[in-house]
Amino acid sequence: MSNLSDLFWQASLDDIKQGYAYQHDSDEYVCLICGRTFQNGVIYPSGGQLYEARKYVVLHISESHKSPFHFLLELDKKLTGLTDHQKEILNLFYEGQSDADVAKALGTATSTVRNHRFSLREKQKQAKLFLAMMEILGEHVPKKQAFVEIPRNTIQVDARFAITEAESQAILSAYFPEGLNGPLKSFPLKEKRRVAILLHLIKAFEPNRTYTEKQVNEILKQSYEDYVLLRRCMIEYGMMDRTADGSAYWIKL
Protein backbone atom coordinates (compact mmCIF):
# COMPACT_ATOMS: atom_id res chain seq x y z
CA MET A 1 0.00 0.00 0.00
CA SER A 2 1.49 3.36 -1.05
CA ASN A 3 -1.48 5.72 -1.51
CA LEU A 4 -2.41 7.53 1.68
CA SER A 5 -5.02 10.25 2.08
CA ASP A 6 -4.23 13.91 2.72
CA LEU A 7 -5.91 13.47 6.09
CA PHE A 8 -3.32 10.86 7.03
CA TRP A 9 -0.39 13.13 6.16
CA GLN A 10 -1.98 16.07 7.95
CA ALA A 11 -2.58 14.04 11.11
CA SER A 12 -0.38 14.49 14.17
CA LEU A 13 2.03 11.78 15.26
CA ASP A 14 -0.28 10.89 18.14
CA ASP A 15 -3.23 10.53 15.76
CA ILE A 16 -1.23 8.28 13.44
CA LYS A 17 -0.20 6.12 16.40
CA GLN A 18 -3.82 5.63 17.48
CA GLY A 19 -5.07 5.26 13.90
CA TYR A 20 -7.80 7.88 13.97
CA ALA A 21 -8.31 11.63 14.20
CA TYR A 22 -11.05 13.83 15.59
CA GLN A 23 -12.57 16.36 13.17
CA HIS A 24 -13.80 19.37 15.14
CA ASP A 25 -15.89 20.92 12.37
CA SER A 26 -17.92 17.79 11.69
CA ASP A 27 -17.68 16.49 15.28
CA GLU A 28 -16.69 13.02 14.17
CA TYR A 29 -13.86 10.53 14.43
CA VAL A 30 -12.18 9.43 11.20
CA CYS A 31 -10.24 6.22 10.70
CA LEU A 32 -6.95 7.28 9.10
CA ILE A 33 -6.56 3.86 7.54
CA CYS A 34 -9.79 3.52 5.55
CA GLY A 35 -11.46 6.92 5.98
CA ARG A 36 -14.61 5.61 7.68
CA THR A 37 -16.23 8.20 9.93
CA PHE A 38 -18.01 7.85 13.27
CA GLN A 39 -20.29 10.68 14.35
CA ASN A 40 -19.88 11.88 17.93
CA GLY A 41 -23.10 11.45 19.90
CA VAL A 42 -24.19 8.41 17.91
CA ILE A 43 -24.28 5.03 19.67
CA TYR A 44 -22.87 2.10 17.67
CA PRO A 45 -23.92 -1.49 18.42
CA SER A 46 -21.49 -4.39 18.10
CA GLY A 47 -21.46 -7.89 19.55
CA GLY A 48 -24.45 -7.19 21.76
CA GLN A 49 -22.83 -4.07 23.26
CA LEU A 50 -23.22 -0.36 22.63
CA TYR A 51 -20.28 1.97 22.01
CA GLU A 52 -19.87 5.72 21.81
CA ALA A 53 -18.07 6.97 18.69
CA ARG A 54 -14.57 7.24 20.14
CA LYS A 55 -14.60 3.73 21.59
CA TYR A 56 -16.19 2.33 18.46
CA VAL A 57 -13.52 3.71 16.13
CA VAL A 58 -10.94 1.94 18.29
CA LEU A 59 -12.95 -1.27 18.01
CA HIS A 60 -13.28 -0.75 14.27
CA ILE A 61 -9.51 -0.41 13.84
CA SER A 62 -8.93 -3.55 15.89
CA GLU A 63 -11.49 -5.62 13.96
CA SER A 64 -10.84 -4.27 10.47
CA HIS A 65 -7.14 -3.37 10.50
CA LYS A 66 -5.70 -5.36 13.43
CA SER A 67 -3.79 -2.35 14.78
CA PRO A 68 -2.22 0.94 13.63
CA PHE A 69 1.19 -0.71 14.10
CA HIS A 70 0.37 -3.52 11.68
CA PHE A 71 -1.06 -1.06 9.16
CA LEU A 72 2.13 1.03 9.25
CA LEU A 73 4.27 -2.09 9.11
CA GLU A 74 2.55 -3.23 5.92
CA LEU A 75 3.10 0.04 4.08
CA ASP A 76 5.39 0.08 1.05
CA LYS A 77 9.11 0.09 1.89
CA LYS A 78 9.38 3.34 -0.09
CA LEU A 79 7.32 4.98 2.64
CA THR A 80 8.74 3.26 5.72
CA GLY A 81 12.35 2.83 4.61
CA LEU A 82 12.29 -0.64 6.18
CA THR A 83 13.41 -3.87 4.58
CA ASP A 84 11.22 -6.96 4.77
CA HIS A 85 13.69 -8.46 7.25
CA GLN A 86 13.47 -5.39 9.50
CA LYS A 87 9.67 -5.51 9.34
CA GLU A 88 9.71 -9.14 10.41
CA ILE A 89 11.94 -8.32 13.36
CA LEU A 90 9.78 -5.36 14.38
CA ASN A 91 6.69 -7.53 14.27
CA LEU A 92 8.30 -10.10 16.57
CA PHE A 93 9.36 -7.34 18.96
CA TYR A 94 5.79 -5.99 18.91
CA GLU A 95 4.54 -9.42 19.94
CA GLY A 96 6.73 -9.17 23.01
CA GLN A 97 9.19 -11.90 22.10
CA SER A 98 12.61 -11.86 23.71
CA ASP A 99 15.84 -11.54 21.75
CA ALA A 100 16.40 -15.27 22.21
CA ASP A 101 12.91 -16.10 20.90
CA VAL A 102 13.37 -13.79 17.92
CA ALA A 103 16.75 -15.37 17.17
CA LYS A 104 15.15 -18.82 17.27
CA ALA A 105 12.30 -17.76 14.98
CA LEU A 106 14.73 -16.27 12.47
CA GLY A 107 17.31 -18.98 12.78
CA THR A 108 20.08 -16.62 13.79
CA ALA A 109 22.25 -15.80 16.81
CA THR A 110 20.90 -13.79 19.75
CA SER A 111 23.79 -11.35 19.36
CA THR A 112 22.62 -10.65 15.79
CA VAL A 113 19.14 -9.82 17.05
CA ARG A 114 20.65 -7.46 19.63
CA ASN A 115 22.56 -5.74 16.85
CA HIS A 116 19.32 -5.33 14.90
CA ARG A 117 17.61 -3.84 17.94
CA PHE A 118 20.48 -1.37 18.36
CA SER A 119 20.35 -0.45 14.65
CA LEU A 120 16.62 0.19 14.81
CA ARG A 121 17.06 2.48 17.81
CA GLU A 122 19.76 4.37 15.93
CA LYS A 123 17.36 4.69 13.00
CA GLN A 124 14.79 6.15 15.38
CA LYS A 125 17.28 8.78 16.59
CA GLN A 126 18.22 9.65 13.01
CA ALA A 127 14.56 10.03 12.07
CA LYS A 128 13.99 12.40 15.00
CA LEU A 129 16.95 14.56 14.00
CA PHE A 130 15.88 14.57 10.36
CA LEU A 131 12.37 15.70 11.30
CA ALA A 132 13.85 18.52 13.38
CA MET A 133 16.05 19.66 10.48
CA MET A 134 13.13 19.59 8.03
CA GLU A 135 11.00 21.62 10.44
CA ILE A 136 13.78 24.21 10.77
CA LEU A 137 14.27 24.27 7.01
CA GLY A 138 10.56 24.81 6.44
CA GLU A 139 10.50 27.69 8.91
CA HIS A 140 13.71 29.34 7.73
CA VAL A 141 13.24 32.70 6.03
CA PRO A 142 16.12 33.90 3.80
CA LYS A 143 17.01 37.56 4.30
CA LYS A 144 16.81 40.40 1.76
CA GLN A 145 13.94 39.04 -0.29
CA ALA A 146 10.63 40.56 -1.34
CA PHE A 147 7.78 39.08 0.68
CA VAL A 148 4.13 38.54 -0.03
CA GLU A 149 2.14 40.96 2.08
CA ILE A 150 0.52 39.07 4.95
CA PRO A 151 -2.47 40.78 6.60
CA ARG A 152 -1.64 41.79 10.17
CA ASN A 153 -4.82 40.26 11.59
CA THR A 154 -3.76 36.73 10.63
CA ILE A 155 -1.74 34.48 12.91
CA GLN A 156 0.92 33.78 10.30
CA VAL A 157 2.50 37.25 10.67
CA ASP A 158 5.04 35.24 12.66
CA ALA A 159 8.30 35.50 10.70
CA ARG A 160 8.40 31.73 10.34
CA PHE A 161 5.55 31.95 7.84
CA ALA A 162 6.75 34.96 5.85
CA ILE A 163 6.52 34.11 2.16
CA THR A 164 8.51 35.62 -0.69
CA GLU A 165 6.86 36.29 -4.03
CA ALA A 166 9.07 33.63 -5.58
CA GLU A 167 8.10 31.10 -2.89
CA SER A 168 4.41 31.86 -3.33
CA GLN A 169 4.58 31.40 -7.10
CA ALA A 170 6.51 28.14 -6.73
CA ILE A 171 4.04 26.77 -4.16
CA LEU A 172 0.98 27.69 -6.20
CA SER A 173 2.49 26.24 -9.38
CA ALA A 174 3.20 22.97 -7.58
CA TYR A 175 -0.22 22.64 -5.95
CA PHE A 176 -2.33 23.98 -8.82
CA PRO A 177 -0.82 22.03 -11.77
CA GLU A 178 -3.79 22.90 -14.01
CA GLY A 179 -3.50 26.62 -13.32
CA LEU A 180 -4.62 28.92 -10.51
CA ASN A 181 -8.27 28.50 -11.49
CA GLY A 182 -7.95 24.73 -11.50
CA PRO A 183 -8.27 22.19 -8.67
CA LEU A 184 -5.91 22.02 -5.70
CA LYS A 185 -3.83 18.83 -6.02
CA SER A 186 -3.46 18.36 -2.25
CA PHE A 187 -3.37 20.45 0.91
CA PRO A 188 0.13 20.30 2.43
CA LEU A 189 1.08 19.91 6.06
CA LYS A 190 3.70 22.67 6.05
CA GLU A 191 2.12 25.87 7.31
CA LYS A 192 4.02 28.17 4.96
CA ARG A 193 2.61 26.29 1.97
CA ARG A 194 -0.85 26.34 3.50
CA VAL A 195 -0.67 30.09 3.94
CA ALA A 196 0.27 30.65 0.29
CA ILE A 197 -2.60 28.43 -0.87
CA LEU A 198 -5.16 29.95 1.49
CA LEU A 199 -4.18 33.50 0.50
CA HIS A 200 -4.91 32.52 -3.08
CA LEU A 201 -8.20 30.74 -2.36
CA ILE A 202 -9.55 33.53 -0.14
CA LYS A 203 -9.59 35.77 -3.23
CA ALA A 204 -12.71 33.87 -4.36
CA PHE A 205 -14.67 35.65 -1.60
CA GLU A 206 -15.91 39.23 -1.79
CA PRO A 207 -15.04 41.67 1.01
CA ASN A 208 -17.84 43.26 3.03
CA ARG A 209 -20.18 40.38 2.25
CA THR A 210 -21.55 37.63 4.46
CA TYR A 211 -21.88 34.03 3.31
CA THR A 212 -23.78 31.06 4.64
CA GLU A 213 -21.78 27.95 5.50
CA LYS A 214 -23.28 26.24 2.45
CA GLN A 215 -22.11 29.07 0.19
CA VAL A 216 -18.60 28.92 1.64
CA ASN A 217 -18.51 25.17 1.13
CA GLU A 218 -19.69 25.46 -2.49
CA ILE A 219 -16.96 27.98 -3.31
CA LEU A 220 -14.18 25.97 -1.67
CA LYS A 221 -15.49 22.68 -3.07
CA GLN A 222 -14.66 23.93 -6.56
CA SER A 223 -10.97 23.86 -5.62
CA TYR A 224 -10.68 20.93 -3.22
CA GLU A 225 -12.83 18.02 -2.04
CA ASP A 226 -11.98 18.53 1.64
CA TYR A 227 -13.59 21.96 1.77
CA VAL A 228 -14.23 21.59 5.51
CA LEU A 229 -10.47 21.51 6.14
CA LEU A 230 -9.94 24.62 3.99
CA ARG A 231 -12.76 26.48 5.75
CA ARG A 232 -11.43 25.58 9.17
CA CYS A 233 -7.89 26.68 8.29
CA MET A 234 -9.10 30.00 6.89
CA ILE A 235 -10.74 30.67 10.25
CA GLU A 236 -7.77 29.43 12.28
CA TYR A 237 -5.39 31.64 10.29
CA GLY A 238 -7.61 34.67 10.79
CA MET A 239 -8.52 35.07 7.13
CA MET A 240 -12.19 34.36 7.73
CA ASP A 241 -14.55 34.74 10.67
CA ARG A 242 -18.02 33.48 11.51
CA THR A 243 -20.84 33.89 13.99
CA ALA A 244 -20.89 31.61 17.03
CA ASP A 245 -23.67 29.48 15.56
CA GLY A 246 -21.96 29.25 12.15
CA SER A 247 -24.88 30.91 10.37
CA ALA A 248 -22.74 33.60 8.72
CA TYR A 249 -19.17 33.82 7.42
CA TRP A 250 -17.12 36.73 6.13
CA ILE A 251 -13.51 37.37 5.15
CA LYS A 252 -11.27 39.56 7.29
CA LEU A 253 -8.57 40.55 4.77
C-alpha distance (Angstrom), angle and dihedral (degrees) to the residues before:
residue distance angle dihedral
M1 . . .
S2 3.82 . .
N3 3.83 105.8 .
L4 3.78 112.7 89.1
S5 3.79 126.9 174.6
D6 3.79 124.4 -108.9
L7 3.79 87.1 -114.8
F8 3.80 89.7 61.4
W9 3.81 93.4 52.2
Q10 3.79 91.8 45.0
A11 3.81 92.5 51.0
S12 3.79 121.2 103.9
L13 3.79 121.1 -110.3
D14 3.80 89.8 -105.8
D15 3.81 91.0 52.7
I16 3.80 91.7 49.6
K17 3.81 90.2 50.0
Q18 3.81 92.1 53.2
G19 3.81 93.3 39.8
Y20 3.79 98.8 -126.9
A21 3.79 141.5 68.2
Y22 3.78 134.0 -150.3
Q23 3.81 116.2 -124.4
H24 3.81 109.1 -151.0
D25 3.80 97.1 -166.1
S26 3.79 95.2 53.7
D27 3.83 94.5 29.6
E28 3.77 92.8 -132.0
Y29 3.78 141.4 118.4
V30 3.80 117.5 -119.4
C31 3.79 125.8 -157.2
L32 3.81 105.1 -130.0
I33 3.79 90.5 -154.8
C34 3.81 102.0 56.3
G35 3.81 103.6 5.1
R36 3.81 96.0 -119.4
T37 3.80 112.6 153.4
F38 3.80 131.1 -143.5
Q39 3.80 117.6 -160.8
N40 3.79 116.1 -133.1
G41 3.80 111.1 -119.7
V42 3.79 93.7 30.5
I43 3.81 118.5 111.9
Y44 3.81 115.5 -136.7
P45 3.82 121.2 -156.6
S46 3.80 121.7 -144.6
G47 3.79 132.7 159.7
G48 3.78 92.7 -7.7
Q49 3.82 92.6 -52.7
L50 3.79 133.8 100.8
Y51 3.80 123.2 -129.7
E52 3.77 134.3 -169.7
A53 3.81 114.8 -128.7
R54 3.80 98.4 -95.5
K55 3.79 94.3 50.2
Y56 3.79 91.6 42.7
V57 3.81 94.4 54.7
V58 3.80 87.7 54.2
L59 3.80 89.5 50.7
H60 3.80 90.2 46.7
I61 3.81 92.0 53.8
S62 3.79 91.1 48.6
E63 3.82 94.0 48.7
S64 3.80 99.0 38.1
H65 3.81 104.1 30.8
K66 3.82 104.5 19.7
S67 3.81 92.7 -133.4
P68 3.83 141.3 -26.3
F69 3.81 87.6 -106.8
H70 3.79 92.9 57.8
F71 3.80 91.6 45.5
L72 3.81 91.3 53.1
L73 3.79 91.2 43.7
E74 3.80 91.1 55.7
L75 3.79 94.8 52.2
D76 3.79 119.1 113.9
K77 3.81 114.4 -78.3
K78 3.81 87.6 -122.2
L79 3.80 87.4 68.1
T80 3.80 100.7 38.3
G81 3.80 99.7 33.8
L82 3.81 88.1 -139.2
T83 3.78 127.0 130.9
D84 3.79 120.2 -132.8
H85 3.81 88.7 -108.0
Q86 3.81 91.8 53.7
K87 3.80 90.4 48.4
E88 3.79 90.4 52.7
I89 3.79 90.9 51.1
L90 3.80 92.6 47.4
N91 3.78 90.5 50.8
L92 3.81 91.3 53.0
F93 3.80 90.5 48.3
Y94 3.82 89.2 50.1
E95 3.79 89.2 54.7
G96 3.78 88.3 57.9
Q97 3.79 97.6 -112.4
S98 3.78 118.4 158.1
D99 3.79 123.4 -118.9
A100 3.80 88.8 -102.8
D101 3.81 92.2 51.7
V102 3.80 91.5 47.5
A103 3.80 90.7 49.1
K104 3.81 90.0 51.4
A105 3.80 92.4 48.5
L106 3.80 91.7 50.0
G107 3.76 95.8 39.3
T108 3.78 94.2 -122.1
A109 3.81 139.9 112.4
T110 3.81 121.7 -77.2
S111 3.80 89.6 -125.5
T112 3.81 88.8 58.9
V113 3.80 90.7 53.8
R114 3.81 89.8 50.1
N115 3.79 88.9 52.7
H116 3.80 89.9 51.8
R117 3.80 90.9 50.2
F118 3.81 90.1 51.1
S119 3.82 91.4 48.1
L120 3.79 91.9 51.1
R121 3.80 91.3 51.1
E122 3.80 89.4 50.4
K123 3.81 88.6 50.8
Q124 3.80 88.7 52.9
K125 3.82 91.1 53.4
Q126 3.79 91.3 47.8
A127 3.80 91.0 50.4
K128 3.81 91.0 51.7
L129 3.80 91.9 51.0
F130 3.80 91.8 45.9
L131 3.81 91.4 51.9
A132 3.80 89.9 50.5
M133 3.81 91.7 50.8
M134 3.81 92.4 48.3
E135 3.80 90.8 49.7
I136 3.81 90.4 51.3
L137 3.80 91.1 46.2
G138 3.79 91.4 51.1
E139 3.80 91.6 50.4
H140 3.80 96.4 43.4
V141 3.80 114.7 111.8
P142 3.84 116.4 -160.2
K143 3.80 113.6 -135.8
K144 3.81 128.1 -117.6
Q145 3.79 97.7 29.8
A146 3.79 132.1 126.5
F147 3.79 110.6 -105.5
V148 3.76 133.2 -152.1
E149 3.78 108.4 -109.1
I150 3.80 109.2 -105.4
P151 3.82 115.9 -159.6
R152 3.80 110.7 -113.3
N153 3.80 93.6 -131.1
T154 3.81 92.6 64.8
I155 3.79 123.3 89.5
Q156 3.79 93.9 -126.9
V157 3.83 93.3 74.6
D158 3.80 81.2 102.5
A159 3.81 105.3 115.2
R160 3.79 90.2 -120.9
F161 3.80 89.1 72.6
A162 3.81 98.6 42.7
I163 3.79 108.2 131.9
T164 3.79 127.6 -155.3
E165 3.79 120.3 -141.8
A166 3.79 88.9 -113.5
E167 3.82 91.8 51.0
S168 3.80 91.9 48.5
Q169 3.80 92.7 50.8
A170 3.81 91.6 47.2
I171 3.82 92.5 49.1
L172 3.80 94.2 47.4
S173 3.81 92.1 46.6
A174 3.80 90.4 52.0
Y175 3.80 96.4 46.5
F176 3.81 98.2 37.6
P177 3.83 100.5 47.1
E178 3.82 91.7 164.7
G179 3.79 93.3 52.3
L180 3.80 135.0 -81.1
N181 3.81 91.3 -69.7
G182 3.79 91.8 50.7
P183 3.82 130.6 85.6
L184 3.80 124.0 -64.7
K185 3.81 108.3 -110.3
S186 3.81 94.4 -149.2
F187 3.79 139.2 -28.4
P188 3.82 109.5 -112.4
L189 3.78 128.1 -137.4
K190 3.81 95.3 -133.9
E191 3.78 108.8 95.9
K192 3.80 95.5 -143.4
R193 3.80 90.0 58.2
R194 3.79 90.9 45.7
V195 3.78 90.9 53.0
A196 3.81 92.5 52.4
I197 3.81 91.3 49.3
L198 3.80 94.9 45.0
L199 3.81 92.2 48.4
H200 3.78 87.4 55.9
L201 3.80 96.3 45.2
I202 3.81 94.2 46.5
K203 3.82 87.8 65.6
A204 3.82 87.6 75.5
F205 3.82 88.5 72.2
E206 3.79 124.9 77.9
P207 3.81 119.6 -126.8
N208 3.80 119.3 -119.0
R209 3.79 91.5 24.7
T210 3.79 130.9 109.8
Y211 3.79 123.0 -139.3
T212 3.77 133.3 -164.5
E213 3.80 117.5 -122.3
K214 3.80 88.7 -108.4
Q215 3.80 91.3 54.5
V216 3.81 91.6 49.0
N217 3.79 90.4 49.7
E218 3.81 92.7 49.3
I219 3.80 92.0 52.2
L220 3.80 94.7 47.1
K221 3.81 92.6 41.8
Q222 3.80 88.8 65.8
S223 3.80 88.8 65.9
Y224 3.81 104.1 33.1
E225 3.80 137.9 10.7
D226 3.81 94.1 -134.9
Y227 3.80 93.3 63.6
V228 3.81 91.0 154.0
L229 3.81 90.1 64.3
L230 3.81 91.5 49.1
R231 3.81 92.1 48.4
R232 3.78 92.3 48.8
C233 3.81 92.8 49.0
M234 3.80 92.4 49.0
I235 3.80 88.0 56.2
E236 3.81 94.4 43.4
Y237 3.81 91.2 50.6
G238 3.78 91.6 49.6
M239 3.79 95.6 -114.7
M240 3.79 93.4 115.9
D241 3.79 134.9 26.6
R242 3.79 135.2 -166.4
T243 3.78 142.4 -169.9
A244 3.80 118.0 -91.9
D245 3.80 92.1 -103.9
G246 3.82 92.9 46.7
S247 3.80 92.7 -119.8
A248 3.80 94.6 126.4
Y249 3.81 135.7 31.9
W250 3.79 132.0 -172.7
I251 3.79 137.1 171.4
K252 3.80 121.0 -109.6
L253 3.81 101.3 -158.9
